[in-house]
Amino acid sequence: MHSEEYRRKLLSAADAVQTIRDGDSVLLPGGAITPVEFGNHLPELVGRRKNIRLMTYLPLAPLKIYTVPDAGETFAMESVFYNHYLQGPAGRDCCGFIPNHLRNASRDWHAAVPEIDLMVVTVSPMDRHGWFTMAGSAILEWDLLPYTKRVIVEVASHAPRTFGDTLIHLSQVDGIIESDRYPATLPRETPTPADELLGGHVAELVEDGSTIQLGFGGTIDALAGQLKRKKGLGIHTESFSDCAMELLECGAVTNANKTLHRGLTITSFTMGSERLYDYINDNPAIVHKSLSYTNNLSVIAQNHKMVSINAALHVDLSGQCASEAVGTHQISGSGGQVDTGVGAQMGGKSIITLKSTRTRKDPATGQDRRESCIRPLLPEGSCVTYTRSNVHFVATEYGAVCLRGLTVKERARKLISIAHPDFRDWLREEFERLYQMKL
């Protein structure tokens, strides 16, 4: 029924990028819906087009457009969330960062760009009714689709068919690129001994029957291993990963005790292995909703015994959390830390995790130097992602402490108790010097 229209809209990735004109705004999504073929042909426009606004975030593939040194001649990139693939263009001053909470990302981008000229997304193969589904993501594309002039889909042969805010009909599509691949994958991190200790402390705070929000990384993988002993957990999360899938497979997560969307795993995007994409394929129990819904504070608060778990880079002795940048160097983004952390506390728990130390090169000597991630003050220029007024639990590999209702002095004592032992005396001395209080 739709085959003729489908064939008529087919084009190559090289031809697709040539449809971009001077001054166009282009949404190049990330995560599992990263349009790999299209993104790798974008460098062909460098020097041939001008003033293209490239709206992008969290790519899961090393697209060539991010590595071209002179891409800034043609593309003005901007992002609501960095990862290591965007560090290169950011370092060359051709990718700007938009501060945001993810629940508002689509709203904020729409305020800056009322109409998007082109959106390109990776989708599943079309069904007999003419529907594609975005391949494991409903981050902000669903919200911005009504304000987009043209849509090109990159059909990945092994992309999962998903449920939720992911539908795109053939009639909405202006061009189709075919690609024989899975969605871009996210490698797993192997948990370190510190991750295992930290995961254990966090797991102790998660009660049976809780609804949890999980992210990615070695600490989360270690935590998930500990959570396999729990019973009757539910998942309401912005991101769905391999470790979350394993909690469903082992029976620790049943979603049976949820007070919102009982029986269903609610997420905004899935990122992980090919096995994970196979797991969510045509699985009606995994529902992808826009971030404007999953990360809405009032929605999160409706989940029974909600527990949000988010990571910070540094925490100061008053409880301020810097989670997206070190000094003025932007590393990622605020993500949903404030969304899920504040929403969870309306009846549950918010947990901030961090390693007690990090190693970085001393700019003066070039030598590796270990430093405490719990600090008297945040590094100069650091933005506060999660304020001290919001912080609830903080955990390192040395334990977990609750800061709710404590004075600044009491918070300092608690945080020093979970800092690395080598830095505890220094933290006490610096607190007394800077805060003019005796511990």
C-alpha positions in Angstrom: 0.0 0.0 0.0 2.8 2.4 0.9 5.6 0.8 -1.1 5.4 3.2 -4.0 5.6 6.3 -1.8 8.4 4.8 0.1 10.4 4.1 -3.0 9.8 7.6 -4.3 11.2 9.2 -1.1 14.4 7.1 -1.1 17.7 9.0 -1.4 21.3 8.5 -0.6 22.9 10.1 2.5 25.1 12.2 0.2 22.0 13.5 -1.6 20.2 14.1 1.6 22.8 16.5 3.0 22.7 18.4 -0.3 19.1 19.4 0.5 20.4 21.7 3.3 20.5 25.3 2.3 22.4 28.4 3.6 21.0 29.5 7.0 19.1 26.3 7.7 18.6 25.0 11.2 19.2 21.2 11.4 18.4 18.9 14.3 21.0 16.1 14.4 19.9 13.9 17.4 22.1 11.7 19.5 21.7 8.5 21.5 20.3 5.5 19.6 18.7 7.7 17.0 22.1 9.2 15.9 21.8 9.4 12.1 25.2 7.8 11.3 25.2 7.8 7.5 23.8 11.3 7.3 26.2 12.7 9.9 29.2 11.3 8.2 28.3 13.0 4.9 27.8 16.5 6.5 31.5 17.5 6.0 30.8 17.6 2.3 29.0 20.9 2.9 32.0 22.6 4.6 33.0 25.6 2.6 30.0 25.1 0.3 27.3 26.3 2.6 27.2 28.9 5.3 25.5 29.8 8.5 24.0 26.3 9.2 22.7 26.0 12.7 23.5 22.4 13.8 21.4 21.4 16.9 22.9 18.3 18.4 23.5 16.3 21.6 25.0 13.1 23.0 26.1 11.4 19.7 26.8 7.7 20.1 29.1 7.5 17.1 32.2 9.4 16.1 30.5 11.3 13.2 32.9 12.8 10.8 31.3 16.3 11.2 32.6 16.4 14.8 36.2 15.9 13.7 36.6 18.2 10.7 38.9 21.1 11.9 37.3 23.8 9.7 33.6 22.7 10.3 33.1 26.0 12.0 33.3 27.8 8.7 29.9 26.3 7.8 28.3 24.9 10.9 27.5 26.7 14.1 26.9 23.8 16.5 25.0 23.9 19.7 24.2 21.3 22.3 22.1 20.7 25.4 24.3 17.8 26.5 28.0 17.1 25.7 29.9 13.8 25.6 33.4 13.0 24.5 32.5 13.2 20.8 31.5 16.8 21.3 34.6 17.8 23.3 36.6 18.3 20.1 34.3 20.8 18.4 33.7 22.5 21.8 37.4 22.9 22.3 37.6 24.5 18.8 34.9 26.9 19.8 32.5 25.7 17.2 30.0 24.0 19.5 28.2 26.1 22.1 26.5 24.7 25.2 22.9 25.6 26.2 22.4 25.3 30.0 19.1 23.5 30.7 17.2 20.9 32.6 16.4 18.0 30.3 12.6 18.3 31.1 12.8 21.7 29.4 15.2 21.0 26.6 12.6 20.9 23.8 10.9 24.0 25.2 14.2 25.9 25.4 15.3 24.9 21.9 11.9 25.8 20.5 12.1 29.3 22.2 15.5 29.9 20.4 14.5 28.2 17.1 10.7 28.5 16.6 10.9 26.5 13.3 13.5 23.8 12.5 14.2 23.4 8.8 15.3 19.8 9.0 15.2 16.9 11.5 17.1 13.7 10.7 16.5 10.6 12.9 17.3 6.9 12.9 14.1 4.8 12.8 12.9 1.2 12.6 11.8 -0.3 9.3 8.4 0.8 8.2 5.4 -1.4 9.1 2.5 -2.3 6.8 0.6 0.7 8.0 3.3 3.2 7.0 4.6 3.8 10.5 8.3 4.1 11.5 9.3 4.4 15.2 12.3 6.2 16.5 14.9 3.6 17.4 14.8 3.7 21.2 14.4 7.4 21.9 11.7 10.0 22.5 14.0 12.6 24.1 12.8 15.8 22.4 12.1 14.9 18.8 8.4 14.1 19.4 7.9 17.5 21.0 9.7 19.4 18.2 8.2 17.4 15.3 5.2 19.8 14.9 7.6 22.7 14.5 9.8 21.0 11.9 9.5 21.8 8.2 11.2 18.7 6.8 12.0 15.3 8.2 14.5 12.8 6.8 14.6 9.3 8.4 17.5 7.0 8.4 16.1 3.5 8.4 18.4 1.1 10.2 17.7 -2.5 9.3 18.1 -3.7 12.9 16.6 -0.8 14.7 14.0 -1.8 17.3 10.3 -1.0 16.9 9.3 0.9 20.0 6.2 2.0 21.9 5.3 5.4 23.2 6.2 8.9 21.8 8.2 7.5 18.9 5.8 7.3 15.9 6.6 8.9 12.6 4.3 8.2 9.6 5.5 7.9 6.0 3.3 10.9 5.1 5.4 13.1 7.5 8.6 12.1 5.9 10.4 14.0 3.1 13.3 11.6 2.5 14.4 8.1 3.4 18.0 6.9 3.8 18.5 3.1 4.2 21.3 1.8 6.4 22.1 -1.9 7.2 23.0 -1.6 10.8 21.9 -1.5 14.5 21.4 1.8 16.2 24.7 3.2 17.5 25.8 1.4 20.7 27.2 2.5 24.1 30.0 0.3 25.5 29.7 -0.7 29.1 32.2 0.3 31.7 33.8 -2.4 33.8 33.1 -1.6 37.5 36.2 -0.9 39.6 36.6 -2.0 43.2 35.6 1.6 44.2 32.5 1.2 42.1 31.6 -2.0 43.8 31.9 -0.4 47.3 30.0 2.7 46.2 27.2 0.6 44.6 26.9 -1.4 47.8 26.3 1.7 49.9 23.7 3.0 47.5 21.9 -0.4 47.3 21.4 -0.3 51.1 19.3 2.8 50.6 17.0 1.2 48.0 14.1 -0.6 49.7 12.1 -3.5 48.2 9.2 -2.1 46.1 11.0 1.1 45.2 10.7 2.7 41.8 14.2 3.6 40.6 15.9 5.9 38.1 19.2 4.7 36.8 21.8 6.0 34.5 25.0 4.6 33.0 28.6 3.9 34.0 30.6 1.6 36.2 29.0 2.7 39.5 25.5 2.1 38.1 26.5 -1.4 36.8 28.0 -2.3 40.2 24.8 -1.0 41.9 22.6 -3.0 39.5 24.5 -6.1 40.5 23.6 -5.4 44.1 20.0 -4.6 43.3 19.4 -8.1 41.9 18.8 -9.2 45.5 15.9 -6.7 45.8 12.2 -7.6 45.3 9.4 -5.8 43.5 11.3 -2.9 42.1 9.9 -0.6 39.4 11.7 1.6 36.8 10.8 5.2 35.8 13.9 6.6 34.3 15.1 9.0 31.7 17.6 6.4 30.4 17.3 2.6 30.0 20.5 0.6 29.9 21.8 -2.9 29.8 22.0 -3.1 33.6 18.3 -2.1 33.8 17.4 -4.8 31.3 19.2 -7.4 33.5 17.2 -6.3 36.5 14.1 -7.1 34.6 15.4 -10.4 33.3 16.4 -11.6 36.8 13.0 -10.6 38.3 14.2 -7.9 40.7 12.2 -5.4 38.6 8.6 -6.4 38.1 7.0 -2.9 38.0 4.1 -4.5 39.9 4.3 -2.0 42.8 4.4 1.1 40.8 1.7 3.7 41.5 2.0 5.1 38.0 2.1 3.0 34.8 1.9 -0.2 36.8 3.5 -3.1 34.9 5.4 -0.9 32.6 9.0 0.3 32.4 8.9 4.0 31.5 12.0 5.7 29.9 12.8 8.4 27.5 15.7 6.8 25.8 17.5 3.5 25.5 21.3 3.3 25.0 23.5 0.2 25.2 24.3 -3.0 23.4 22.8 -4.7 20.3 21.3 -7.2 22.7 19.5 -4.4 24.5 18.1 -3.1 21.3 16.8 -6.6 20.5 15.2 -6.7 24.0 13.2 -3.6 23.5 12.2 -4.5 20.0 8.4 -4.8 19.7 8.3 -5.0 23.6 5.1 -3.2 24.8 6.3 -3.3 28.4 9.1 -0.8 27.6 7.5 2.6 26.9 9.5 5.6 25.6 8.1 9.0 26.6 9.4 12.5 25.9 11.6 14.0 28.5 9.0 16.7 29.1 6.9 13.8 30.6 9.4 11.4 32.1 11.3 14.2 33.8 8.3 16.2 34.9 8.6 16.7 38.6 4.9 16.1 39.3 5.0 12.9 37.2 8.1 11.5 39.0 6.5 12.3 42.4 3.6 10.0 41.6 5.8 6.9 41.7 5.8 4.9 44.9 9.0 5.1 46.9 10.9 6.8 44.1 14.7 6.7 44.3 16.8 8.8 41.9 20.5 8.0 41.6 22.8 10.6 39.9 26.5 11.3 39.8 28.5 14.4 40.6 32.0 15.4 39.8 32.6 17.5 42.9 30.7 18.2 46.1 31.7 21.0 48.4 31.4 20.9 52.2 28.1 22.7 52.3 26.6 20.1 49.9 26.7 22.0 46.5 27.1 19.5 43.6 29.0 20.3 40.4 28.0 17.5 38.1 28.6 18.7 34.5 31.8 20.8 34.4 35.2 21.1 36.1 35.7 24.8 36.5 34.7 26.4 33.3 35.4 23.2 31.2 32.0 21.8 30.2 32.0 18.0 30.2 28.4 16.9 29.9 25.3 18.6 31.0 22.9 18.9 34.0 20.8 16.2 32.4 17.9 15.1 34.5 19.8 15.4 37.8 17.6 18.2 39.2 14.5 16.9 37.5 14.7 13.4 39.0 16.4 14.4 42.2 13.8 17.0 43.2 10.9 14.9 41.9 12.0 11.8 43.8 12.1 13.7 47.1 8.4 14.4 47.0 7.9 11.0 48.6 11.2 9.2 48.1 14.9 9.6 48.0 17.6 11.4 46.0 21.1 10.0 46.0 24.2 11.8 44.6 27.2 9.5 44.0 30.8 10.3 43.4 34.2 8.7 43.7 36.2 10.1 46.7 39.2 11.1 44.4 40.1 11.8 40.9 43.5 11.9 39.1 44.4 14.8 36.8 47.5 16.2 35.3 49.1 19.1 37.2 49.3 21.9 34.6 52.5 23.1 36.2 54.4 19.8 36.2 52.5 17.6 33.8 52.5 14.9 36.5 49.4 13.0 37.5 48.0 14.3 40.8 45.3 12.8 42.9 42.8 15.2 44.4 39.7 14.9 46.6 36.3 15.1 44.9 34.8 16.4 48.1 36.2 19.8 48.4 36.1 22.8 50.8 34.9 24.9 47.8 34.0 23.9 44.3 36.8 24.5 41.7 36.8 28.1 40.5 34.3 28.7 37.8 32.3 25.5 38.4 28.6 25.7 37.9 26.3 24.3 40.6 24.1 21.6 39.0 22.3 20.5 42.2 22.1 23.1 44.9 22.8 22.4 48.6 19.1 23.1 49.3 18.1 20.2 47.1 20.8 17.6 48.2 19.5 14.6 50.2 21.9 11.6 50.3 25.5 11.7 49.2 27.5 8.5 48.7 31.1 7.6 48.0 33.0 4.3 48.3 33.4 5.2 52.0 29.7 5.4 52.9 26.5 7.3 52.4 25.3 10.2 54.5 22.0 12.1 54.7 22.4 15.9 54.6 18.7 16.8 55.0 18.0 19.2 57.8 21.7 19.7 58.8 23.6 22.9 59.4 26.6 23.7 57.2 28.9 22.6 60.0 27.0 19.3 60.4 27.1 18.7 56.7 30.8 19.3 56.6 31.4 16.7 59.3 29.2 14.2 57.5 30.9 14.7 54.1 34.4 14.6 55.6 33.5 11.2 57.1 33.0 9.8 53.5 35.9 11.6 51.9 39.1 9.7 51.2 41.0 9.3 54.5 44.1 10.9 53.0 42.2 14.2 52.6 40.1 14.3 55.7 42.5 16.3 57.8 43.0 18.8 55.0 39.3 19.2 54.6 38.8 19.9 58.3 41.6 22.5 58.3 40.3 24.2 55.1 36.7 24.2 56.4 37.8 26.0 59.6 39.9 28.5 57.7 37.4 29.3 55.0 34.1 29.1 56.9 35.4 30.5 60.1 33.8 27.7 62.1 35.4 25.1 64.5 34.6 21.5 63.6 
